[in-house]
Amino acid sequence: MRKLIATVMVLSAGLVLASCAEPAAEAEIAQMCEHLIKIGGEFDATPAEERVAKVEADFADQLKQIEAKRDEGLKAVDAERDGKLKDLKKDEEKAAVTTEYDGKKTAKTAEFQTMIDKLNADKADAIKKAGEIAKADADAAKGAVDKCVAENSGHGLSKEVATCRIGVATTDEYWKCK
């Protein structure tokens, strides 16, 4: 009888030890939480540098369009001037027409420069806003990770569950890891 009781106690102790899974380390919990935030898609993780580069590219395209229209307008002024000049014989008439069209070119250039200046101001605002949004998104994501870590630390989360959750591709798979 003593042998039976001793055997039952040894088996019970073995089952208890076997059922105790190794707890997840803080670093694993943090990695698991970061992965949940990443696959959850709630926060835009695009770095500020990439956001700024996109803004700069968008504005570079707009600047090219404005410059192309300006150049087109200046060519039209030149063509009109050249048309008038070919019919003129006297140098003073040619000089007057040239002066008149130089003024038109200056006005056309100033008109487009105003557009370019506004575009550059808008670009500066957009770059600033992109940086602010990136920072806000990063702060919100960090807050969510910190909350997740706090909720999962010290609650017996096993290393096996943390490892499983780190390796999944969707939130559905994440929550199936038990």
Backbone as ProteinMPNN parsed JSONL, in Angstrom:
{"seq_chain_A": "MRKLIATVMVLSAGLVLASCAEPAAEAEIAQMCEHLIKIGGEFDATPAEERVAKVEADFADQLKQIEAKRDEGLKAVDAERDGKLKDLKKDEEKAAVTTEYDGKKTAKTAEFQTMIDKLNADKADAIKKAGEIAKADADAAKGAVDKCVAENSGHGLSKEVATCRIGVATTDEYWKCK", "coords_chain_A": {"N_chain_A": [[0.819, -1.184, 0.0], [1.924, 1.212, 0.792], [3.782, 1.511, -1.234], [2.129, 1.944, -3.435], [0.858, 4.347, -2.759], [3.106, 6.001, -2.697], [3.902, 5.805, -5.363], [1.698, 6.968, -6.673], [1.915, 9.557, -5.644], [4.394, 10.374, -6.72], [3.819, 10.234, -9.455], [1.786, 12.144, -9.582], [3.164, 14.455, -8.834], [4.921, 14.564, -10.987], [3.132, 14.99, -13.117], [2.157, 17.519, -12.414], [4.503, 19.05, -12.614], [5.06, 18.634, -15.306], [2.926, 19.889, -16.496], [3.395, 22.533, -16.037], [4.303, 25.009, -17.919], [7.112, 26.644, -19.412], [7.524, 29.984, -18.513], [6.957, 32.943, -20.488], [9.519, 35.224, -21.38], [10.114, 38.716, -20.586], [11.085, 40.08, -22.833], [10.192, 38.433, -24.899], [7.454, 38.678, -24.584], [7.175, 41.398, -25.131], [8.006, 41.4, -27.825], [6.007, 39.799, -28.898], [3.773, 41.429, -28.449], [4.446, 43.678, -29.996], [4.359, 42.491, -32.485], [1.64, 41.846, -32.633], [0.537, 44.43, -32.799], [1.62, 45.211, -35.219], [0.55, 43.316, -37.112], [-2.085, 43.796, -36.681], [-2.729, 46.174, -37.902], [-3.713, 48.618, -37.029], [-2.255, 50.889, -36.662], [-0.301, 53.146, -38.539], [2.746, 52.281, -39.541], [4.637, 53.501, -41.048], [7.733, 54.993, -41.431], [8.803, 58.352, -40.519], [10.662, 59.435, -42.31], [10.114, 58.132, -44.737], [7.521, 59.016, -45.198], [7.955, 61.759, -45.494], [9.589, 61.726, -47.759], [7.742, 60.838, -49.652], [5.955, 63.005, -49.684], [7.705, 64.978, -50.634], [8.255, 63.953, -53.189], [5.703, 64.045, -54.357], [5.28, 66.82, -54.385], [7.419, 67.597, -55.989], [6.634, 66.646, -58.467], [4.409, 68.296, -58.904], [5.711, 70.772, -59.002], [7.253, 70.455, -61.317], [5.193, 70.399, -63.2], [4.166, 73.008, -62.979], [6.436, 74.487, -63.707], [6.735, 73.574, -66.335], [4.407, 74.605, -67.52], [4.954, 77.322, -67.17], [7.267, 77.606, -68.772], [6.159, 76.984, -71.228], [4.372, 79.107, -71.496], [6.204, 81.251, -71.614], [7.544, 80.65, -73.981], [5.463, 81.026, -75.775], [5.118, 83.798, -75.545], [7.599, 84.629, -76.544], [7.372, 83.631, -79.171], [5.245, 85.152, -80.145], [6.396, 87.712, -79.981], [8.573, 87.371, -81.763], [7.135, 87.044, -84.119], [6.07, 89.594, -84.497], [8.418, 91.079, -84.708], [9.611, 90.249, -87.113], [8.293, 91.573, -89.135], [9.018, 94.171, -88.829], [11.129, 96.955, -89.702], [12.715, 99.062, -88.778], [15.196, 99.79, -86.34], [14.575, 101.065, -83.896], [11.85, 100.532, -83.641], [11.916, 97.783, -83.412], [13.349, 97.587, -81.02], [11.508, 98.707, -79.233], [9.387, 96.878, -79.373], [10.73, 94.626, -78.447], [11.35, 95.454, -75.819], [8.747, 95.741, -74.819], [7.84, 93.05, -74.904], [9.716, 91.857, -73.292], [8.886, 92.844, -70.853], [6.394, 91.567, -70.691], [7.282, 88.934, -70.472], [8.596, 89.075, -68.029], [6.433, 89.606, -66.33], [4.958, 87.265, -66.702], [6.752, 85.375, -65.702], [6.853, 86.233, -63.027], [4.228, 85.73, -62.252], [4.141, 82.919, -62.321], [6.143, 82.433, -60.467], [4.944, 83.191, -58.105], [3.097, 81.134, -57.84], [4.879, 79.017, -57.513], [6.157, 79.754, -55.137], [3.983, 79.562, -53.353], [3.476, 76.85, -53.592], [5.849, 75.811, -52.509], [5.586, 76.704, -49.863], [3.289, 75.288, -49.122], [4.342, 72.735, -49.362], [6.267, 72.726, -47.314], [4.56, 72.897, -45.101], [3.174, 70.468, -45.434], [5.234, 68.613, -45.114], [5.93, 69.076, -42.461], [3.516, 68.33, -41.231], [3.397, 65.625, -41.974], [5.54, 64.594, -40.516], [4.611, 65.09, -37.915], [2.314, 63.48, -37.84], [3.476, 60.967, -38.204], [4.95, 60.785, -35.839], [2.88, 60.873, -33.941], [1.5, 58.513, -34.633], [3.518, 56.63, -34.102], [3.858, 57.049, -31.343], [1.314, 56.319, -30.414], [1.257, 53.63, -31.186], [3.383, 52.655, -29.624], [2.313, 53.104, -27.1], [0.179, 51.297, -27.19], [1.596, 48.9, -27.393], [2.979, 48.948, -24.955], [0.803, 48.779, -23.192], [-0.217, 46.266, -23.86], [1.973, 44.659, -23.129], [1.992, 45.125, -20.366], [-0.473, 44.015, -19.688], [-0.013, 41.345, -20.232], [2.211, 40.506, -18.837], [3.477, 38.673, -16.1], [1.252, 37.046, -15.819], [1.333, 34.399, -16.282], [1.734, 33.708, -18.951], [2.766, 31.53, -21.398], [5.951, 30.549, -22.788], [5.686, 29.085, -25.073], [3.174, 29.9, -26.105], [3.712, 32.623, -26.564], [5.767, 32.429, -28.484], [4.373, 31.148, -30.519], [2.485, 33.152, -31.159], [4.151, 35.17, -32.064], [4.971, 34.199, -34.473], [2.835, 34.195, -36.312], [0.654, 35.251, -39.072], [-1.738, 36.633, -39.168], [-4.309, 38.318, -37.238], [-6.344, 36.623, -36.47], [-5.096, 34.111, -36.43], [-3.265, 34.704, -34.454], [-4.796, 34.951, -32.095], [-5.65, 32.372, -31.857], [-3.564, 30.973, -30.821], [-2.869, 29.251, -27.988]], "CA_chain_A": [[0.0, 0.0, 0.0], [2.827, 2.354, 0.817], [4.357, 1.655, -2.559], [1.083, 2.498, -4.289], [0.714, 5.759, -2.392], [4.337, 6.673, -3.136], [3.857, 5.865, -6.828], [0.68, 7.963, -7.02], [2.465, 10.877, -5.311], [5.448, 10.668, -7.695], [3.146, 10.504, -10.727], [1.081, 13.42, -9.437], [4.183, 15.503, -8.873], [5.41, 14.616, -12.368], [2.105, 15.627, -13.93], [2.133, 18.941, -12.072], [5.69, 19.662, -13.205], [4.953, 18.579, -16.764], [1.914, 20.837, -16.952], [3.912, 23.883, -15.842], [5.099, 25.401, -19.076], [8.091, 27.693, -19.152], [6.898, 31.288, -18.748], [7.583, 33.799, -21.498], [10.352, 36.314, -20.859], [9.61, 40.058, -20.909], [11.454, 40.405, -24.218], [9.293, 37.679, -25.776], [6.126, 39.306, -24.473], [7.255, 42.658, -25.872], [8.046, 41.062, -29.247], [4.674, 39.304, -29.221], [2.88, 42.587, -28.491], [4.811, 44.471, -31.177], [3.86, 41.75, -33.648], [0.185, 42.024, -32.662], [0.269, 45.784, -33.29], [2.001, 45.223, -36.635], [-0.405, 42.574, -37.942], [-3.424, 44.342, -36.468], [-2.929, 47.232, -38.88], [-4.396, 49.781, -36.463], [-1.359, 52.036, -36.69], [0.552, 53.248, -39.72], [4.13, 52.195, -39.063], [5.537, 54.114, -42.023], [8.629, 55.949, -40.775], [8.682, 59.753, -40.92], [11.504, 59.679, -43.485], [9.388, 57.661, -45.928], [6.381, 59.914, -45.4], [8.5, 63.021, -46.01], [10.038, 61.458, -49.126], [6.542, 60.79, -50.503], [5.492, 64.392, -49.821], [8.644, 65.676, -51.518], [8.052, 63.448, -54.552], [4.435, 64.604, -54.847], [5.462, 68.241, -54.669], [8.355, 67.715, -57.11], [5.813, 66.475, -59.669], [3.615, 69.519, -59.076], [6.639, 71.825, -59.406], [7.576, 70.214, -62.734], [4.035, 70.809, -64.0], [4.122, 74.476, -62.978], [7.564, 74.964, -64.511], [6.441, 73.274, -67.745], [3.42, 75.601, -67.974], [5.658, 78.597, -67.245], [8.126, 77.572, -69.952], [5.248, 77.018, -72.366], [3.903, 80.498, -71.593], [7.321, 82.098, -72.049], [7.768, 80.35, -75.401], [4.381, 81.669, -76.521], [5.442, 85.229, -75.578], [8.716, 84.761, -77.486], [6.871, 83.395, -80.529], [4.455, 86.332, -80.515], [7.368, 88.799, -80.195], [9.3, 87.094, -82.993], [6.207, 87.3, -85.226], [5.994, 91.047, -84.689], [9.736, 91.599, -85.081], [9.988, 89.934, -88.494], [7.67, 92.539, -90.046], [9.548, 95.51, -88.552], [12.383, 97.255, -90.386], [13.505, 100.039, -88.035], [15.769, 99.284, -85.092], [13.858, 101.595, -82.733], [10.584, 99.792, -83.524], [12.283, 96.454, -82.897], [13.726, 97.754, -79.613], [10.276, 98.963, -78.484], [8.676, 95.603, -79.285], [11.521, 93.757, -77.569], [11.141, 95.945, -74.45], [7.358, 95.4, -74.458], [7.724, 91.612, -74.671], [10.517, 91.537, -72.099], [7.986, 93.126, -69.727], [5.406, 90.487, -70.641], [7.969, 87.739, -69.957], [8.831, 89.305, -66.597], [5.139, 89.441, -65.655], [4.607, 85.837, -66.765], [7.65, 84.709, -64.76], [6.412, 86.596, -61.674], [2.971, 85.01, -62.017], [4.463, 81.53, -62.001], [6.943, 82.407, -59.248], [3.975, 83.231, -57.009], [2.585, 79.755, -57.696], [5.975, 78.185, -56.994], [6.336, 80.112, -53.727], [2.867, 78.964, -52.607], [3.706, 75.405, -53.584], [6.92, 75.537, -51.541], [5.016, 76.889, -48.518], [2.414, 74.13, -48.897], [5.226, 71.586, -49.19], [6.84, 72.808, -45.959], [3.475, 72.528, -44.177], [2.885, 69.037, -45.591], [6.353, 67.873, -44.517], [5.772, 69.203, -41.008], [2.364, 67.519, -40.834], [3.769, 64.208, -42.13], [6.363, 64.265, -39.356], [3.758, 65.077, -36.718], [1.455, 62.293, -37.915], [4.332, 59.797, -37.97], [5.264, 60.757, -34.41], [1.652, 60.508, -33.231], [1.26, 57.086, -34.881], [4.542, 55.863, -33.372], [3.538, 57.151, -29.917], [0.114, 55.519, -30.16], [1.648, 52.222, -31.293], [4.192, 52.344, -28.438], [1.374, 53.015, -25.984], [-0.558, 50.039, -27.317], [2.537, 47.819, -27.057], [3.197, 49.005, -23.502], [-0.415, 48.281, -22.54], [-0.243, 44.823, -24.11], [3.012, 44.05, -22.291], [1.519, 45.199, -18.98], [-1.579, 43.076, -19.525], [0.431, 39.964, -20.4], [3.337, 40.181, -17.962], [3.141, 38.163, -14.776], [-0.023, 36.34, -15.801], [1.545, 33.002, -16.643], [1.79, 33.478, -20.394], [3.866, 30.59, -21.639], [6.893, 30.812, -23.874], [5.116, 28.423, -26.244], [2.125, 30.771, -26.649], [4.367, 33.826, -27.079], [6.466, 32.04, -29.712], [3.325, 30.912, -31.519], [1.9, 34.433, -31.558], [5.159, 35.935, -32.803], [5.152, 33.612, -35.796], [1.633, 34.147, -37.155], [0.525, 36.325, -40.059], [-3.004, 37.356, -39.011], [-4.786, 38.414, -35.861], [-7.125, 35.405, -36.186], [-4.127, 33.085, -36.036], [-2.663, 35.158, -33.202], [-5.673, 34.638, -30.964], [-5.807, 30.919, -31.744], [-2.437, 30.425, -30.054], [-3.259, 29.143, -26.562]], "C_chain_A": [[0.868, 1.256, 0.0], [3.447, 2.604, -0.551], [3.362, 2.303, -3.519], [0.903, 3.987, -4.017], [1.937, 6.548, -2.875], [4.341, 6.831, -4.654], [2.87, 6.925, -7.286], [1.215, 9.367, -6.758], [3.539, 11.29, -6.318], [4.818, 11.003, -9.041], [2.418, 11.843, -10.686], [2.06, 14.585, -9.519], [4.734, 15.655, -10.285], [4.423, 15.292, -13.288], [2.041, 17.129, -13.662], [3.317, 19.641, -12.719], [5.598, 19.695, -14.726], [3.955, 19.609, -17.28], [2.365, 22.286, -16.78], [4.821, 24.236, -17.0], [6.029, 26.542, -18.685], [7.446, 29.052, -19.446], [7.678, 32.093, -19.79], [8.38, 34.902, -20.81], [9.749, 37.649, -21.285], [9.891, 40.423, -22.369], [10.543, 39.678, -25.207], [7.887, 38.266, -25.753], [6.112, 40.611, -25.259], [7.248, 42.398, -27.379], [6.676, 40.595, -29.726], [3.698, 40.482, -29.378], [3.17, 43.478, -29.695], [4.279, 43.807, -32.446], [2.341, 41.898, -33.768], [-0.17, 43.398, -33.229], [0.55, 45.854, -34.787], [0.945, 44.532, -37.494], [-1.829, 43.096, -37.789], [-3.752, 45.477, -37.421], [-3.628, 48.467, -38.347], [-3.562, 51.053, -36.571], [-0.521, 51.99, -37.959], [1.997, 53.312, -39.237], [5.135, 52.794, -40.044], [6.415, 55.139, -41.317], [8.47, 57.366, -41.34], [9.477, 60.026, -42.189], [10.798, 59.262, -44.772], [8.206, 58.567, -46.238], [6.847, 61.23, -46.014], [8.957, 62.839, -47.46], [8.86, 61.416, -50.089], [6.003, 62.196, -50.739], [6.401, 65.141, -50.794], [8.471, 65.232, -52.97], [6.772, 64.016, -55.154], [4.599, 66.068, -55.236], [6.449, 68.472, -55.812], [7.597, 67.571, -58.431], [4.994, 67.736, -59.949], [4.498, 70.674, -59.55], [7.007, 71.679, -60.88], [6.43, 70.665, -63.637], [3.948, 72.333, -64.096], [5.236, 75.028, -63.855], [7.334, 74.707, -65.998], [5.434, 74.278, -68.304], [4.065, 76.975, -68.111], [6.508, 78.662, -68.518], [7.305, 77.654, -71.233], [4.747, 78.45, -72.595], [4.991, 81.444, -72.081], [7.639, 81.871, -73.529], [6.693, 81.007, -76.259], [4.627, 83.175, -76.641], [6.578, 85.476, -76.575], [8.241, 84.604, -78.93], [6.065, 84.598, -81.021], [5.378, 87.519, -80.827], [8.101, 88.604, -81.516], [8.435, 87.339, -84.227], [6.096, 88.785, -85.531], [7.323, 91.606, -85.196], [10.066, 91.359, -86.553], [9.39, 90.914, -89.505], [8.243, 93.944, -89.877], [10.901, 95.703, -89.229], [13.291, 98.136, -89.533], [13.951, 99.455, -86.695], [15.024, 99.796, -83.871], [12.505, 100.922, -82.54], [10.848, 98.399, -82.935], [12.625, 96.528, -81.403], [12.483, 97.953, -78.752], [9.49, 97.656, -78.296], [9.413, 94.646, -78.334], [11.321, 94.155, -76.112], [9.739, 95.573, -73.965], [7.244, 93.917, -74.095], [8.628, 91.132, -73.533], [9.685, 91.775, -70.835], [6.931, 92.045, -69.566], [6.023, 89.202, -70.077], [8.23, 87.871, -68.46], [7.543, 89.095, -65.806], [4.736, 87.968, -65.608], [5.466, 85.047, -65.763], [7.215, 84.982, -63.321], [5.121, 85.855, -61.301], [3.253, 83.56, -61.607], [5.319, 81.428, -60.745], [6.049, 82.445, -58.013], [3.404, 81.833, -56.758], [3.65, 78.845, -57.079], [6.205, 78.482, -55.514], [5.229, 79.509, -52.863], [3.043, 77.455, -52.506], [4.783, 75.033, -52.56], [6.432, 75.707, -50.1], [4.1, 75.711, -48.16], [3.237, 72.866, -48.638], [5.813, 71.571, -47.779], [5.795, 72.416, -44.915], [3.19, 71.03, -44.225], [3.993, 68.177, -44.978], [6.238, 67.905, -42.99], [4.642, 68.305, -40.517], [2.674, 66.024, -40.937], [4.615, 63.755, -40.944], [5.548, 64.158, -38.083], [2.873, 63.83, -36.695], [2.268, 61.034, -37.65], [4.656, 59.664, -36.488], [4.038, 60.326, -33.602], [1.34, 59.02, -33.407], [2.249, 56.225, -34.1], [4.258, 55.881, -31.871], [2.328, 56.288, -29.557], [0.447, 54.021, -30.214], [2.468, 51.806, -30.074], [3.293, 52.215, -27.213], [0.595, 51.712, -26.001], [0.339, 48.844, -26.969], [2.757, 47.781, -25.548], [1.997, 48.446, -22.734], [-0.508, 46.758, -22.684], [0.771, 44.105, -23.223], [2.553, 44.029, -20.834], [0.41, 44.178, -18.71], [-1.125, 41.618, -19.565], [1.582, 39.559, -19.499], [2.827, 39.694, -16.614], [1.823, 37.436, -14.688], [0.111, 34.906, -16.306], [1.519, 32.716, -18.129], [3.001, 32.6, -20.687], [4.723, 31.023, -22.82], [6.329, 30.237, -25.179], [4.047, 29.312, -26.912], [2.756, 32.024, -27.262], [5.057, 33.535, -28.405], [5.471, 31.808, -30.838], [2.789, 32.232, -32.056], [2.88, 35.288, -32.353], [5.25, 35.453, -34.252], [3.95, 33.625, -36.721], [1.542, 35.366, -38.076], [-0.752, 37.148, -39.896], [-3.414, 37.404, -37.549], [-5.64, 37.197, -35.492], [-6.204, 34.286, -35.723], [-3.507, 33.424, -34.681], [-3.5, 34.712, -32.015], [-5.953, 33.148, -30.817], [-4.674, 30.275, -30.96], [-2.813, 30.429, -28.587], [-2.279, 28.285, -25.836]], "O_chain_A": [[0.583, 2.228, -0.698], [3.616, 3.747, -0.974], [3.75, 3.138, -4.337], [0.809, 4.788, -4.947], [1.793, 7.65, -3.405], [4.739, 7.875, -5.171], [3.172, 7.7, -8.194], [0.993, 10.272, -7.562], [3.581, 12.451, -6.725], [5.238, 11.955, -9.7], [2.439, 12.59, -11.664], [1.802, 15.579, -10.197], [4.987, 16.775, -10.729], [4.813, 16.083, -14.147], [1.887, 17.92, -14.592], [3.158, 20.709, -13.309], [6.01, 20.667, -15.359], [4.12, 20.141, -18.378], [1.744, 23.184, -17.348], [5.975, 23.809, -17.05], [5.759, 27.298, -17.752], [6.88, 29.243, -20.522], [8.889, 31.939, -19.944], [7.96, 35.441, -19.786], [8.965, 37.708, -22.233], [9.043, 41.0, -23.05], [10.166, 40.241, -26.235], [7.218, 38.34, -26.784], [5.15, 40.9, -25.971], [6.561, 43.096, -28.125], [6.237, 40.948, -30.821], [2.904, 40.523, -30.318], [2.247, 43.976, -30.34], [3.808, 44.481, -33.362], [1.815, 42.056, -34.87], [-1.079, 43.513, -34.05], [-0.197, 46.485, -35.535], [0.493, 45.093, -38.492], [-2.677, 42.873, -38.652], [-4.922, 45.721, -37.718], [-4.095, 49.292, -39.133], [-4.101, 52.16, -36.571], [-0.088, 50.923, -38.393], [2.411, 54.283, -38.604], [6.343, 52.614, -39.889], [5.903, 56.055, -40.674], [8.057, 57.549, -42.485], [9.018, 60.769, -43.057], [10.877, 59.962, -45.781], [7.923, 58.853, -47.401], [6.22, 61.753, -46.935], [8.729, 63.715, -48.294], [8.96, 61.902, -51.215], [5.636, 62.542, -51.861], [5.92, 65.854, -51.675], [8.536, 66.058, -53.881], [6.752, 64.421, -56.316], [4.117, 66.501, -56.283], [6.32, 69.459, -56.536], [7.879, 68.282, -59.395], [4.9, 68.184, -61.091], [4.086, 71.464, -60.4], [7.064, 72.67, -61.608], [6.657, 71.239, -64.702], [3.686, 72.879, -65.167], [5.008, 75.935, -64.655], [7.699, 75.536, -66.832], [5.586, 74.75, -69.431], [3.767, 77.712, -69.051], [6.469, 79.651, -69.25], [7.701, 78.308, -72.198], [4.705, 78.937, -73.725], [4.722, 82.341, -72.879], [7.968, 82.818, -74.243], [6.982, 81.493, -77.353], [4.382, 83.767, -77.693], [6.523, 86.424, -77.358], [8.659, 85.357, -79.809], [6.191, 85.009, -82.175], [5.171, 88.237, -81.805], [8.239, 89.542, -82.3], [8.933, 87.787, -85.26], [6.035, 89.183, -86.694], [7.337, 92.515, -86.026], [10.735, 92.185, -87.175], [9.919, 91.069, -90.606], [7.977, 94.819, -90.701], [11.708, 94.779, -89.327], [14.511, 97.973, -89.562], [13.21, 98.742, -86.018], [14.849, 99.056, -82.903], [12.053, 100.755, -81.407], [10.105, 97.913, -82.083], [12.245, 95.653, -80.624], [12.414, 97.417, -77.646], [8.996, 97.368, -77.206], [8.794, 93.954, -77.526], [11.141, 93.288, -75.256], [9.569, 95.14, -72.825], [6.622, 93.57, -73.091], [8.341, 90.123, -72.889], [9.767, 91.012, -69.873], [6.606, 91.647, -68.447], [5.386, 88.477, -69.312], [8.103, 86.901, -67.713], [7.558, 88.482, -64.739], [4.233, 87.486, -64.592], [4.965, 84.163, -65.068], [7.208, 84.074, -62.49], [4.957, 85.411, -60.165], [2.663, 83.051, -60.654], [5.231, 80.434, -60.025], [6.35, 81.814, -57.0], [3.25, 81.408, -55.613], [3.348, 78.01, -56.227], [6.423, 77.564, -54.723], [5.495, 79.005, -51.773], [2.79, 76.859, -51.459], [4.638, 74.052, -51.831], [6.82, 74.941, -49.219], [4.135, 75.205, -47.038], [2.875, 72.036, -47.804], [5.85, 70.527, -47.128], [6.097, 71.695, -43.964], [2.988, 70.396, -43.189], [3.717, 67.131, -44.39], [6.425, 66.889, -42.32], [4.786, 67.604, -39.515], [2.258, 65.244, -40.08], [4.425, 62.653, -40.428], [5.758, 63.257, -37.271], [2.705, 63.202, -35.65], [1.806, 60.131, -36.952], [4.639, 58.561, -35.941], [4.148, 59.51, -32.687], [0.962, 58.345, -32.45], [1.87, 55.214, -33.508], [4.396, 54.859, -31.198], [2.319, 55.613, -28.527], [-0.028, 53.244, -29.385], [2.268, 50.713, -29.544], [3.487, 51.324, -26.386], [0.376, 51.095, -24.959], [-0.108, 47.893, -26.329], [2.726, 46.714, -24.936], [2.16, 47.729, -21.748], [-0.842, 46.057, -21.728], [0.465, 43.067, -22.636], [2.711, 43.019, -20.148], [0.363, 43.56, -17.646], [-1.783, 40.75, -18.992], [1.9, 38.373, -19.407], [1.868, 40.235, -16.063], [1.313, 37.223, -13.588], [-0.871, 34.28, -16.706], [1.3, 31.572, -18.526], [4.119, 32.902, -20.27], [4.284, 31.75, -23.712], [6.478, 30.83, -26.248], [4.027, 29.454, -28.135], [2.375, 32.438, -28.357], [4.941, 34.317, -29.348], [5.699, 32.222, -31.975], [2.655, 32.408, -33.267], [2.467, 36.051, -33.226], [5.573, 36.232, -35.149], [4.04, 33.103, -37.832], [2.241, 36.363, -37.894], [-0.84, 38.253, -40.434], [-2.926, 36.628, -36.727], [-5.66, 36.785, -34.333], [-6.493, 33.597, -34.744], [-3.256, 32.538, -33.865], [-2.977, 34.161, -31.046], [-6.438, 32.706, -29.776], [-4.812, 29.148, -30.484], [-3.05, 31.487, -28.005], [-2.422, 28.066, -24.633]]}, "name": "protein", "num_of_chains": 1, "seq": "MRKLIATVMVLSAGLVLASCAEPAAEAEIAQMCEHLIKIGGEFDATPAEERVAKVEADFADQLKQIEAKRDEGLKAVDAERDGKLKDLKKDEEKAAVTTEYDGKKTAKTAEFQTMIDKLNADKADAIKKAGEIAKADADAAKGAVDKCVAENSGHGLSKEVATCRIGVATTDEYWKCK"}
